[in-house]
Amino acid sequence: MKLMTDESMTIKVSKGDIVRVDYDAYIVENGMLFDTTSTDKAKEADIYNENLTYRALPLLVGGGRVFPGLDEALEGVEIGVKSTVEIPPEKAAGPRDPKLLENIALREFLRQEIRPEIGMEVNIHNRTGTVVTVTNRMVRVDFNRRFAGAVLKYDFTVLDKIEGDENKVLAICEMDYGTNEGFRAVVDGDKVVLYLPDVCKYDQKWLMSKYKIVADLREVFGAVTVELVEEYLKKEEKSATEEATAEVTEEATEEVTDEKAPEEL
């Protein structure tokens, strides 16, 4: 793995830090940009997705949320200094396995009302792959992980390091749930209390995200107790003498324990 910087580095970032990172990611072989935090560069490369928000991303250094090669490269860089790392396949998406290129009868796709096209990502036989070729009878599908066998290059800059316990909790929410809007956090010794916005009460994504959040909170703060608090506001019928006490707040508190979390956490 080759790491190059615009100037000599001073160690600033350590494993376990939560940082915000800007980056542009390329496939070295053809120079194609495949991921970026910049709206303008995404549009220039024709990879812009209107469903995504392009901004510097919060990352837990060493948390395993990015390719291992990038995770390693983040450690020791100086905040504000642009760096470049080239990541070999074994520290990116892994080696390419030719046995994962398979021919599947076209009729299998038509049964699922799928019209396969080259480059399309498909789910067939409970496996996800990319269509490589299509004939009048067969479809060749690559079930290798995306970018398997490719050397990747990241141009990245660590913009800042998150400081303050409550700010770290909110950054973890943004990292694992996609947003921290509406969340409030209180850290008191070995206890973290996270007050949830209304959207968490009915969002299916939250059901899985909360376990990631709990795992990362314990990675950062140690063996803490985590409480997730839902607030319910109920408006009662008002009378002339009850104007000042018309709104009652009830709190429902859920304590997340090791037993409730999935095994991988």
CYANA upper distance limits for C-alpha pairs under 8 A (distance plus 0.5 A):
  1 MET  CA     69 GLY  CA      8.01
  1 MET  CA     85 VAL  CA      7.83
  1 MET  CA     86 GLU  CA      6.48
  1 MET  CA     87 ILE  CA      6.05
  1 MET  CA     88 PRO  CA      6.84
  2 LYS  CA     85 VAL  CA      6.38
  2 LYS  CA     86 GLU  CA      5.98
  2 LYS  CA     87 ILE  CA      7.83
  3 LEU  CA     73 ALA  CA      7.73
  3 LEU  CA     83 SER  CA      8.07
  3 LEU  CA     84 THR  CA      6.49
  3 LEU  CA     85 VAL  CA      5.06
  3 LEU  CA     86 GLU  CA      7.15
  4 MET  CA     83 SER  CA      6.58
  4 MET  CA     84 THR  CA      5.80
  4 MET  CA     85 VAL  CA      6.84
  5 THR  CA      9 MET  CA      7.78
  5 THR  CA     81 VAL  CA      8.06
  5 THR  CA     82 LYS  CA      6.93
  5 THR  CA     83 SER  CA      4.92
  5 THR  CA     84 THR  CA      6.59
  6 ASP  CA     81 VAL  CA      7.56
  6 ASP  CA     82 LYS  CA      6.73
  6 ASP  CA     83 SER  CA      6.90
  7 GLU  CA     81 VAL  CA      8.09
  9 MET  CA     76 GLY  CA      8.06
  9 MET  CA     77 VAL  CA      6.46
  9 MET  CA     78 GLU  CA      6.15
 10 THR  CA     76 GLY  CA      7.59
 10 THR  CA     77 VAL  CA      7.06
 10 THR  CA     78 GLU  CA      5.85
 11 ILE  CA     75 GLU  CA      8.42
 11 ILE  CA     76 GLY  CA      4.85
 11 ILE  CA     77 VAL  CA      6.12
 11 ILE  CA     78 GLU  CA      6.33
 12 LYS  CA     76 GLY  CA      6.15
 12 LYS  CA     77 VAL  CA      6.36
 12 LYS  CA     78 GLU  CA      5.51
 12 LYS  CA     79 ILE  CA      6.99
 13 VAL  CA     17 ASP  CA      7.16
 13 VAL  CA     74 LEU  CA      7.45
 13 VAL  CA     75 GLU  CA      5.84
 13 VAL  CA     76 GLY  CA      5.44
 13 VAL  CA     77 VAL  CA      6.23
 13 VAL  CA     78 GLU  CA      7.18
 13 VAL  CA     79 ILE  CA      7.89
 13 VAL  CA    161 LYS  CA      8.26
 14 SER  CA     61 VAL  CA      7.54
 14 SER  CA     74 LEU  CA      8.49
 14 SER  CA     75 GLU  CA      5.65
 14 SER  CA     76 GLY  CA      6.58
 15 LYS  CA     60 LEU  CA      8.37
 15 LYS  CA     61 VAL  CA      5.52
 15 LYS  CA     62 GLY  CA      5.79
 15 LYS  CA     75 GLU  CA      6.62
 16 GLY  CA     60 LEU  CA      6.57
 16 GLY  CA     61 VAL  CA      5.75
 16 GLY  CA     62 GLY  CA      6.71
 16 GLY  CA     63 GLY  CA      7.82
 16 GLY  CA    219 GLU  CA      8.04
 16 GLY  CA    220 VAL  CA      6.81
 17 ASP  CA     60 LEU  CA      6.37
 17 ASP  CA     61 VAL  CA      6.01
 17 ASP  CA    161 LYS  CA      7.45
 17 ASP  CA    162 ILE  CA      8.05
 17 ASP  CA    220 VAL  CA      8.43
 18 ILE  CA     58 PRO  CA      7.11
 18 ILE  CA     59 LEU  CA      6.01
 18 ILE  CA     60 LEU  CA      5.02
 18 ILE  CA     61 VAL  CA      6.69
 18 ILE  CA    161 LYS  CA      6.42
 18 ILE  CA    162 ILE  CA      6.05
 18 ILE  CA    168 LYS  CA      7.50
 18 ILE  CA    171 ALA  CA      8.16
 19 VAL  CA     57 LEU  CA      8.49
 19 VAL  CA     58 PRO  CA      5.96
 19 VAL  CA     59 LEU  CA      5.94
 19 VAL  CA     60 LEU  CA      7.14
 19 VAL  CA     61 VAL  CA      7.84
 19 VAL  CA    158 VAL  CA      7.13
 19 VAL  CA    159 LEU  CA      7.85
 19 VAL  CA    160 ASP  CA      6.19
 19 VAL  CA    161 LYS  CA      4.82
 19 VAL  CA    162 ILE  CA      6.19
 20 ARG  CA     56 ALA  CA      6.19
 20 ARG  CA     57 LEU  CA      5.67
 20 ARG  CA     58 PRO  CA      4.85
 20 ARG  CA     59 LEU  CA      6.74
 20 ARG  CA    158 VAL  CA      6.33
 20 ARG  CA    159 LEU  CA      6.08
 20 ARG  CA    160 ASP  CA      6.12
 20 ARG  CA    161 LYS  CA      7.05
 20 ARG  CA    162 ILE  CA      8.14
 21 VAL  CA     56 ALA  CA      5.57
 21 VAL  CA     57 LEU  CA      5.77
 21 VAL  CA     58 PRO  CA      6.95
 21 VAL  CA     59 LEU  CA      7.77
 21 VAL  CA    156 PHE  CA      7.23
 21 VAL  CA    157 THR  CA      6.17
 21 VAL  CA    158 VAL  CA      5.04
 21 VAL  CA    159 LEU  CA      6.26
 21 VAL  CA    160 ASP  CA      8.21
 22 ASP  CA     36 THR  CA      8.27
 22 ASP  CA     37 THR  CA      6.29
 22 ASP  CA     38 SER  CA      8.36
 22 ASP  CA     55 ARG  CA      7.81
 22 ASP  CA     56 ALA  CA      5.21
 22 ASP  CA     57 LEU  CA      7.22
 22 ASP  CA    156 PHE  CA      6.03
 22 ASP  CA    157 THR  CA      5.81
 22 ASP  CA    158 VAL  CA      7.06
 22 ASP  CA    159 LEU  CA      7.56
 23 TYR  CA     36 THR  CA      6.14
 23 TYR  CA     37 THR  CA      6.31
 23 TYR  CA     38 SER  CA      8.41
 23 TYR  CA     56 ALA  CA      8.28
 23 TYR  CA    154 TYR  CA      6.98
 23 TYR  CA    155 ASP  CA      5.96
 23 TYR  CA    156 PHE  CA      4.61
 23 TYR  CA    157 THR  CA      6.94
 24 ASP  CA     33 LEU  CA      7.56
 24 ASP  CA     35 ASP  CA      6.53
 24 ASP  CA     36 THR  CA      4.87
 24 ASP  CA     37 THR  CA      7.23
 24 ASP  CA     38 SER  CA      8.27
 24 ASP  CA    154 TYR  CA      6.20
 24 ASP  CA    155 ASP  CA      5.75
 24 ASP  CA    156 PHE  CA      6.99
 25 ALA  CA     33 LEU  CA      6.22
 25 ALA  CA     34 PHE  CA      6.41
 25 ALA  CA     35 ASP  CA      5.59
 25 ALA  CA     36 THR  CA      6.57
 25 ALA  CA    152 LEU  CA      7.56
 25 ALA  CA    153 LYS  CA      6.19
 25 ALA  CA    154 TYR  CA      5.02
 25 ALA  CA    155 ASP  CA      7.03
 26 TYR  CA     31 GLY  CA      6.25
 26 TYR  CA     32 MET  CA      5.79
 26 TYR  CA     33 LEU  CA      4.86
 26 TYR  CA     34 PHE  CA      6.24
 26 TYR  CA     35 ASP  CA      7.74
 26 TYR  CA    152 LEU  CA      6.24
 26 TYR  CA    153 LYS  CA      5.58
 26 TYR  CA    154 TYR  CA      6.92
 27 ILE  CA     31 GLY  CA      5.79
 27 ILE  CA     32 MET  CA      5.83
 27 ILE  CA     33 LEU  CA      7.15
 27 ILE  CA     34 PHE  CA      7.72
 27 ILE  CA    150 ALA  CA      7.21
 27 ILE  CA    151 VAL  CA      6.76
 27 ILE  CA    152 LEU  CA      5.31
 27 ILE  CA    153 LYS  CA      6.82
 28 VAL  CA     32 MET  CA      7.91
 28 VAL  CA    150 ALA  CA      8.00
 28 VAL  CA    151 VAL  CA      6.15
 28 VAL  CA    152 LEU  CA      5.99
 28 VAL  CA    153 LYS  CA      6.58
 29 GLU  CA    150 ALA  CA      8.02
 29 GLU  CA    151 VAL  CA      7.66
 33 LEU  CA     45 ALA  CA      7.07
 34 PHE  CA     47 ILE  CA      7.65
 35 ASP  CA     42 ALA  CA      7.97
 35 ASP  CA     47 ILE  CA      8.36
 36 THR  CA     41 LYS  CA      7.61
 36 THR  CA     42 ALA  CA      6.92
 36 THR  CA     54 TYR  CA      8.05
 37 THR  CA     42 ALA  CA      8.48
 37 THR  CA     54 TYR  CA      5.27
 37 THR  CA     55 ARG  CA      5.55
 37 THR  CA     56 ALA  CA      6.40
 37 THR  CA     57 LEU  CA      8.05
 38 SER  CA     42 ALA  CA      6.69
 38 SER  CA     54 TYR  CA      6.08
 38 SER  CA     55 ARG  CA      7.04
 39 THR  CA     43 LYS  CA      6.81
 39 THR  CA     48 TYR  CA      7.61
 39 THR  CA     54 TYR  CA      6.01
 39 THR  CA     55 ARG  CA      8.47
 40 ASP  CA     44 GLU  CA      6.69
 41 LYS  CA     45 ALA  CA      6.61
 42 ALA  CA     46 ASP  CA      6.58
 42 ALA  CA     47 ILE  CA      5.65
 42 ALA  CA     48 TYR  CA      5.17
 43 LYS  CA     47 ILE  CA      6.62
 43 LYS  CA     48 TYR  CA      5.45
 56 ALA  CA    159 LEU  CA      8.48
 57 LEU  CA    175 MET  CA      7.80
 58 PRO  CA    171 ALA  CA      6.84
 58 PRO  CA    172 ILE  CA      8.07
 58 PRO  CA    174 GLU  CA      7.75
 58 PRO  CA    175 MET  CA      6.12
 59 LEU  CA     63 GLY  CA      8.26
 59 LEU  CA     65 ARG  CA      8.04
 59 LEU  CA    175 MET  CA      7.10
 60 LEU  CA     65 ARG  CA      8.18
 60 LEU  CA    172 ILE  CA      8.46
 61 VAL  CA     71 ASP  CA      6.67
 61 VAL  CA     74 LEU  CA      7.27
 61 VAL  CA     75 GLU  CA      7.53
 62 GLY  CA     71 ASP  CA      6.08
 62 GLY  CA     72 GLU  CA      7.61
 63 GLY  CA     71 ASP  CA      8.25
 63 GLY  CA    216 ASP  CA      8.36
 64 GLY  CA     68 PRO  CA      7.22
 64 GLY  CA     71 ASP  CA      7.44
 66 VAL  CA     70 LEU  CA      7.04
 66 VAL  CA     71 ASP  CA      6.69
 67 PHE  CA     71 ASP  CA      6.78
 67 PHE  CA     91 LYS  CA      6.98
 67 PHE  CA     92 ALA  CA      5.57
 67 PHE  CA     93 ALA  CA      7.78
 68 PRO  CA     72 GLU  CA      6.63
 68 PRO  CA     91 LYS  CA      5.78
 68 PRO  CA     92 ALA  CA      6.87
 69 GLY  CA     73 ALA  CA      6.72
 69 GLY  CA     87 ILE  CA      6.04
 69 GLY  CA     88 PRO  CA      8.29
 69 GLY  CA     91 LYS  CA      5.42
 69 GLY  CA     92 ALA  CA      6.75
 70 LEU  CA     74 LEU  CA      6.76
 70 LEU  CA     85 VAL  CA      7.79
 70 LEU  CA     87 ILE  CA      7.83
 70 LEU  CA    154 TYR  CA      8.12
 71 ASP  CA     75 GLU  CA      7.63
 73 ALA  CA     77 VAL  CA      8.00
 73 ALA  CA     85 VAL  CA      7.35
 74 LEU  CA    158 VAL  CA      8.42
 77 VAL  CA     81 VAL  CA      8.03
 77 VAL  CA     83 SER  CA      8.36
 77 VAL  CA    158 VAL  CA      8.20
 78 GLU  CA    158 VAL  CA      7.91
 79 ILE  CA    157 THR  CA      7.72
 79 ILE  CA    158 VAL  CA      5.62
 79 ILE  CA    159 LEU  CA      6.30
 79 ILE  CA    160 ASP  CA      6.52
 79 ILE  CA    161 LYS  CA      8.26
 80 GLY  CA    157 THR  CA      6.48
 80 GLY  CA    158 VAL  CA      6.23
 80 GLY  CA    159 LEU  CA      5.72
 80 GLY  CA    160 ASP  CA      7.79
 81 VAL  CA    157 THR  CA      6.36
 81 VAL  CA    158 VAL  CA      7.61
 82 LYS  CA    155 ASP  CA      7.51
 82 LYS  CA    156 PHE  CA      6.24
 82 LYS  CA    157 THR  CA      5.11
 82 LYS  CA    158 VAL  CA      8.15
 83 SER  CA    155 ASP  CA      6.28
 83 SER  CA    156 PHE  CA      5.92
 83 SER  CA    157 THR  CA      6.69
 84 THR  CA    153 LYS  CA      7.52
 84 THR  CA    154 TYR  CA      6.10
 84 THR  CA    155 ASP  CA      4.97
 84 THR  CA    156 PHE  CA      6.78
 85 VAL  CA    153 LYS  CA      6.15
 85 VAL  CA    154 TYR  CA      5.92
 85 VAL  CA    155 ASP  CA      7.26
 86 GLU  CA    151 VAL  CA      7.31
 86 GLU  CA    152 LEU  CA      6.18
 86 GLU  CA    153 LYS  CA      4.87
 86 GLU  CA    154 TYR  CA      7.08
 87 ILE  CA     91 LYS  CA      6.63
 87 ILE  CA     92 ALA  CA      6.68
 87 ILE  CA    151 VAL  CA      6.11
 87 ILE  CA    152 LEU  CA      5.63
 87 ILE  CA    153 LYS  CA      6.63
 88 PRO  CA     92 ALA  CA      6.74
 88 PRO  CA    150 ALA  CA      7.58
 88 PRO  CA    151 VAL  CA      5.22
 88 PRO  CA    152 LEU  CA      7.19
 89 PRO  CA     93 ALA  CA      6.19
 89 PRO  CA     94 GLY  CA      5.21
 89 PRO  CA     95 PRO  CA      6.11
 89 PRO  CA    148 ALA  CA      7.07
 89 PRO  CA    149 GLY  CA      5.62
 89 PRO  CA    150 ALA  CA      5.97
 89 PRO  CA    151 VAL  CA      6.00
 89 PRO  CA    152 LEU  CA      8.13
 90 GLU  CA     94 GLY  CA      5.07
 90 GLU  CA     95 PRO  CA      6.69
 92 ALA  CA    148 ALA  CA      8.21
 92 ALA  CA    150 ALA  CA      8.43
 92 ALA  CA    151 VAL  CA      8.10
 92 ALA  CA    152 LEU  CA      7.75
 93 ALA  CA    145 ARG  CA      7.00
 93 ALA  CA    146 ARG  CA      7.39
 93 ALA  CA    147 PHE  CA      6.22
 93 ALA  CA    148 ALA  CA      5.23
 93 ALA  CA    149 GLY  CA      7.45
 93 ALA  CA    150 ALA  CA      7.99
 94 GLY  CA    145 ARG  CA      8.35
 94 GLY  CA    148 ALA  CA      5.68
 94 GLY  CA    149 GLY  CA      6.49
 95 PRO  CA    148 ALA  CA      5.84
 95 PRO  CA    149 GLY  CA      4.84
 95 PRO  CA    150 ALA  CA      8.28
 96 ARG  CA    144 ASN  CA      7.03
 96 ARG  CA    148 ALA  CA      5.43
 96 ARG  CA    149 GLY  CA      5.03
 97 ASP  CA    101 LEU  CA      8.35
 97 ASP  CA    144 ASN  CA      7.19
100 LEU  CA    142 ASP  CA      6.50
100 LEU  CA    143 PHE  CA      5.63
100 LEU  CA    144 ASN  CA      6.31
101 LEU  CA    140 ARG  CA      7.33
101 LEU  CA    141 VAL  CA      6.22
101 LEU  CA    142 ASP  CA      5.00
101 LEU  CA    143 PHE  CA      6.65
101 LEU  CA    144 ASN  CA      7.99
102 GLU  CA    140 ARG  CA      6.09
102 GLU  CA    141 VAL  CA      5.90
102 GLU  CA    142 ASP  CA      7.04
102 GLU  CA    143 PHE  CA      8.19
103 ASN  CA    138 MET  CA      6.72
103 ASN  CA    139 VAL  CA      6.06
103 ASN  CA    140 ARG  CA      4.90
103 ASN  CA    141 VAL  CA      6.81
104 ILE  CA    108 GLU  CA      7.66
104 ILE  CA    138 MET  CA      6.14
104 ILE  CA    139 VAL  CA      5.72
104 ILE  CA    140 ARG  CA      6.76
104 ILE  CA    141 VAL  CA      7.82
105 ALA  CA    109 PHE  CA      8.04
105 ALA  CA    137 ARG  CA      6.49
105 ALA  CA    138 MET  CA      5.06
105 ALA  CA    139 VAL  CA      6.61
106 LEU  CA    110 LEU  CA      6.99
106 LEU  CA    135 THR  CA      8.45
106 LEU  CA    136 ASN  CA      7.77
106 LEU  CA    137 ARG  CA      5.76
106 LEU  CA    138 MET  CA      5.40
106 LEU  CA    139 VAL  CA      6.20
107 ARG  CA    111 ARG  CA      6.58
107 ARG  CA    137 ARG  CA      8.05
108 GLU  CA    112 GLN  CA      7.44
109 PHE  CA    113 GLU  CA      6.85
109 PHE  CA    114 ILE  CA      5.54
109 PHE  CA    115 ARG  CA      7.31
109 PHE  CA    116 PRO  CA      7.63
109 PHE  CA    124 ILE  CA      8.03
110 LEU  CA    114 ILE  CA      5.81
110 LEU  CA    115 ARG  CA      7.05
116 PRO  CA    120 MET  CA      7.17
116 PRO  CA    122 VAL  CA      8.45
116 PRO  CA    131 VAL  CA      7.44
116 PRO  CA    134 VAL  CA      7.67
116 PRO  CA    139 VAL  CA      8.15
117 GLU  CA    131 VAL  CA      6.99
117 GLU  CA    133 THR  CA      8.21
117 GLU  CA    134 VAL  CA      7.34
118 ILE  CA    130 THR  CA      8.30
118 ILE  CA    131 VAL  CA      5.56
118 ILE  CA    132 VAL  CA      5.79
118 ILE  CA    133 THR  CA      6.24
118 ILE  CA    134 VAL  CA      7.37
119 GLY  CA    130 THR  CA      6.38
119 GLY  CA    131 VAL  CA      5.73
119 GLY  CA    132 VAL  CA      6.72
120 MET  CA    130 THR  CA      6.12
120 MET  CA    131 VAL  CA      5.88
121 GLU  CA    128 THR  CA      7.48
121 GLU  CA    129 GLY  CA      6.18
121 GLU  CA    130 THR  CA      4.98
121 GLU  CA    131 VAL  CA      6.92
122 VAL  CA    128 THR  CA      6.13
122 VAL  CA    129 GLY  CA      6.04
122 VAL  CA    130 THR  CA      6.62
122 VAL  CA    131 VAL  CA      7.69
123 ASN  CA    127 ARG  CA      5.79
123 ASN  CA    128 THR  CA      4.89
123 ASN  CA    129 GLY  CA      6.98
124 ILE  CA    128 THR  CA      6.97
124 ILE  CA    129 GLY  CA      8.31
127 ARG  CA    143 PHE  CA      7.96
128 THR  CA    143 PHE  CA      6.86
129 GLY  CA    141 VAL  CA      6.49
129 GLY  CA    142 ASP  CA      5.78
129 GLY  CA    143 PHE  CA      4.73
129 GLY  CA    144 ASN  CA      7.40
129 GLY  CA    145 ARG  CA      8.35
130 THR  CA    141 VAL  CA      5.95
130 THR  CA    142 ASP  CA      5.61
130 THR  CA    143 PHE  CA      7.05
131 VAL  CA    139 VAL  CA      7.52
131 VAL  CA    140 ARG  CA      6.52
131 VAL  CA    141 VAL  CA      5.03
131 VAL  CA    142 ASP  CA      6.83
132 VAL  CA    139 VAL  CA      8.08
132 VAL  CA    140 ARG  CA      5.93
132 VAL  CA    141 VAL  CA      6.04
132 VAL  CA    142 ASP  CA      7.00
133 THR  CA    139 VAL  CA      6.35
133 THR  CA    140 ARG  CA      5.64
133 THR  CA    141 VAL  CA      7.87
134 VAL  CA    138 MET  CA      6.67
134 VAL  CA    139 VAL  CA      5.11
134 VAL  CA    140 ARG  CA      6.97
135 THR  CA    139 VAL  CA      6.78
144 ASN  CA    148 ALA  CA      6.77
162 ILE  CA    167 ASN  CA      7.18
162 ILE  CA    168 LYS  CA      6.54
162 ILE  CA    171 ALA  CA      8.19
163 GLU  CA    167 ASN  CA      7.01
163 GLU  CA    168 LYS  CA      7.10
164 GLY  CA    168 LYS  CA      6.71
165 ASP  CA    169 VAL  CA      6.90
165 ASP  CA    187 VAL  CA      6.94
166 GLU  CA    170 LEU  CA      6.90
166 GLU  CA    185 ALA  CA      5.99
166 GLU  CA    186 VAL  CA      6.61
166 GLU  CA    187 VAL  CA      6.86
167 ASN  CA    171 ALA  CA      6.61
168 LYS  CA    172 ILE  CA      6.72
169 VAL  CA    173 CYS  CA      6.94
169 VAL  CA    185 ALA  CA      7.11
169 VAL  CA    217 LEU  CA      7.43
170 LEU  CA    174 GLU  CA      6.84
170 LEU  CA    180 ASN  CA      6.13
170 LEU  CA    183 PHE  CA      7.58
170 LEU  CA    184 ARG  CA      7.99
170 LEU  CA    185 ALA  CA      7.54
171 ALA  CA    175 MET  CA      6.60
171 ALA  CA    180 ASN  CA      7.54
172 ILE  CA    176 ASP  CA      6.56
172 ILE  CA    213 ILE  CA      6.82
172 ILE  CA    216 ASP  CA      7.49
172 ILE  CA    217 LEU  CA      7.81
173 CYS  CA    177 TYR  CA      5.93
173 CYS  CA    178 GLY  CA      7.52
173 CYS  CA    179 THR  CA      6.81
173 CYS  CA    180 ASN  CA      5.81
173 CYS  CA    213 ILE  CA      6.79
174 GLU  CA    178 GLY  CA      5.13
174 GLU  CA    179 THR  CA      4.52
174 GLU  CA    180 ASN  CA      5.26
175 MET  CA    179 THR  CA      7.74
176 ASP  CA    209 SER  CA      6.47
176 ASP  CA    210 LYS  CA      8.49
176 ASP  CA    212 LYS  CA      6.85
176 ASP  CA    213 ILE  CA      6.59
177 TYR  CA    205 LYS  CA      8.18
177 TYR  CA    206 TRP  CA      7.44
177 TYR  CA    209 SER  CA      6.06
177 TYR  CA    210 LYS  CA      8.25
177 TYR  CA    213 ILE  CA      8.40
181 GLU  CA    197 PRO  CA      8.15
182 GLY  CA    196 LEU  CA      7.35
182 GLY  CA    197 PRO  CA      5.36
183 PHE  CA    194 LEU  CA      7.47
183 PHE  CA    195 TYR  CA      6.16
183 PHE  CA    196 LEU  CA      5.64
183 PHE  CA    197 PRO  CA      6.15
184 ARG  CA    194 LEU  CA      6.36
184 ARG  CA    195 TYR  CA      5.49
184 ARG  CA    196 LEU  CA      7.43
185 ALA  CA    192 VAL  CA      7.76
185 ALA  CA    193 VAL  CA      6.26
185 ALA  CA    194 LEU  CA      5.10
185 ALA  CA    195 TYR  CA      6.67
186 VAL  CA    192 VAL  CA      6.44
186 VAL  CA    193 VAL  CA      5.65
186 VAL  CA    194 LEU  CA      7.06
187 VAL  CA    191 LYS  CA      6.47
187 VAL  CA    192 VAL  CA      5.09
187 VAL  CA    193 VAL  CA      6.86
188 ASP  CA    192 VAL  CA      6.88
190 ASP  CA    221 PHE  CA      8.45
190 ASP  CA    223 ALA  CA      7.81
190 ASP  CA    224 VAL  CA      5.21
190 ASP  CA    225 THR  CA      6.80
191 LYS  CA    224 VAL  CA      5.82
191 LYS  CA    225 THR  CA      5.25
191 LYS  CA    226 VAL  CA      6.50
191 LYS  CA    227 GLU  CA      8.24
192 VAL  CA    224 VAL  CA      7.30
192 VAL  CA    225 THR  CA      6.68
192 VAL  CA    226 VAL  CA      5.38
192 VAL  CA    227 GLU  CA      6.77
193 VAL  CA    226 VAL  CA      6.45
193 VAL  CA    227 GLU  CA      5.26
193 VAL  CA    228 LEU  CA      6.64
193 VAL  CA    229 VAL  CA      7.69
194 LEU  CA    226 VAL  CA      8.06
194 LEU  CA    227 GLU  CA      6.62
194 LEU  CA    228 LEU  CA      5.51
194 LEU  CA    229 VAL  CA      6.56
195 TYR  CA    228 LEU  CA      6.53
195 TYR  CA    229 VAL  CA      5.18
195 TYR  CA    230 GLU  CA      6.75
195 TYR  CA    231 GLU  CA      8.08
196 LEU  CA    200 CYS  CA      7.03
196 LEU  CA    228 LEU  CA      7.34
196 LEU  CA    229 VAL  CA      6.41
196 LEU  CA    230 GLU  CA      5.96
196 LEU  CA    231 GLU  CA      7.87
197 PRO  CA    201 LYS  CA      8.43
197 PRO  CA    230 GLU  CA      7.89
197 PRO  CA    231 GLU  CA      8.46
198 ASP  CA    202 TYR  CA      8.45
198 ASP  CA    230 GLU  CA      8.10
198 ASP  CA    231 GLU  CA      8.24
199 VAL  CA    203 ASP  CA      6.50
200 CYS  CA    206 TRP  CA      6.33
201 LYS  CA    230 GLU  CA      8.23
203 ASP  CA    207 LEU  CA      7.83
204 GLN  CA    208 MET  CA      8.07
205 LYS  CA    209 SER  CA      6.68
206 TRP  CA    210 LYS  CA      6.31
207 LEU  CA    211 TYR  CA      8.17
208 MET  CA    212 LYS  CA      7.60
209 SER  CA    213 ILE  CA      6.76
210 LYS  CA    214 VAL  CA      6.68
211 TYR  CA    215 ALA  CA      6.67
211 TYR  CA    261 ALA  CA      6.45
211 TYR  CA    262 PRO  CA      7.81
211 TYR  CA    265 LEU  CA      7.50
212 LYS  CA    216 ASP  CA      6.67
212 LYS  CA    265 LEU  CA      7.52
213 ILE  CA    217 LEU  CA      6.52
214 VAL  CA    218 ARG  CA      6.83
214 VAL  CA    226 VAL  CA      7.39
214 VAL  CA    256 VAL  CA      8.21
215 ALA  CA    219 GLU  CA      6.74
215 ALA  CA    265 LEU  CA      6.13
216 ASP  CA    220 VAL  CA      6.71
217 LEU  CA    221 PHE  CA      6.31
217 LEU  CA    222 GLY  CA      7.98
217 LEU  CA    224 VAL  CA      8.41
218 ARG  CA    222 GLY  CA      5.07
218 ARG  CA    223 ALA  CA      6.01
218 ARG  CA    224 VAL  CA      6.59
225 THR  CA    255 GLU  CA      8.15
225 THR  CA    256 VAL  CA      7.98
225 THR  CA    257 THR  CA      7.90
226 VAL  CA    255 GLU  CA      6.62
226 VAL  CA    256 VAL  CA      6.26
226 VAL  CA    257 THR  CA      8.02
227 GLU  CA    253 THR  CA      7.27
227 GLU  CA    254 GLU  CA      6.25
227 GLU  CA    255 GLU  CA      4.92
227 GLU  CA    256 VAL  CA      6.56
228 LEU  CA    253 THR  CA      6.56
228 LEU  CA    254 GLU  CA      5.66
228 LEU  CA    255 GLU  CA      6.66
228 LEU  CA    256 VAL  CA      7.70
229 VAL  CA    251 GLU  CA      7.47
229 VAL  CA    252 ALA  CA      6.47
229 VAL  CA    253 THR  CA      4.96
229 VAL  CA    254 GLU  CA      6.53
230 GLU  CA    251 GLU  CA      6.59
230 GLU  CA    252 ALA  CA      5.73
230 GLU  CA    253 THR  CA      6.68
230 GLU  CA    254 GLU  CA      8.38
231 GLU  CA    249 THR  CA      7.66
231 GLU  CA    250 GLU  CA      6.70
231 GLU  CA    251 GLU  CA      5.23
231 GLU  CA    252 ALA  CA      6.73
232 TYR  CA    249 THR  CA      6.57
232 TYR  CA    250 GLU  CA      5.85
232 TYR  CA    251 GLU  CA      6.61
232 TYR  CA    252 ALA  CA      8.06
233 LEU  CA    247 GLU  CA      7.66
233 LEU  CA    248 VAL  CA      6.78
233 LEU  CA    249 THR  CA      5.40
233 LEU  CA    250 GLU  CA      6.96
234 LYS  CA    247 GLU  CA      6.67
234 LYS  CA    248 VAL  CA      6.19
234 LYS  CA    249 THR  CA      6.97
234 LYS  CA    250 GLU  CA      8.30
235 LYS  CA    246 ALA  CA      6.72
235 LYS  CA    247 GLU  CA      5.45
235 LYS  CA    248 VAL  CA      7.12
236 GLU  CA    246 ALA  CA      6.09
236 GLU  CA    247 GLU  CA      6.88
236 GLU  CA    248 VAL  CA      8.13
237 GLU  CA    246 ALA  CA      7.51
238 LYS  CA    242 GLU  CA      6.26
238 LYS  CA    243 GLU  CA      6.49
238 LYS  CA    246 ALA  CA      6.36
239 SER  CA    243 GLU  CA      6.94
242 GLU  CA    246 ALA  CA      6.47
256 VAL  CA    260 LYS  CA      6.86
256 VAL  CA    261 ALA  CA      7.92
257 THR  CA    261 ALA  CA      7.23
261 ALA  CA    265 LEU  CA      6.84
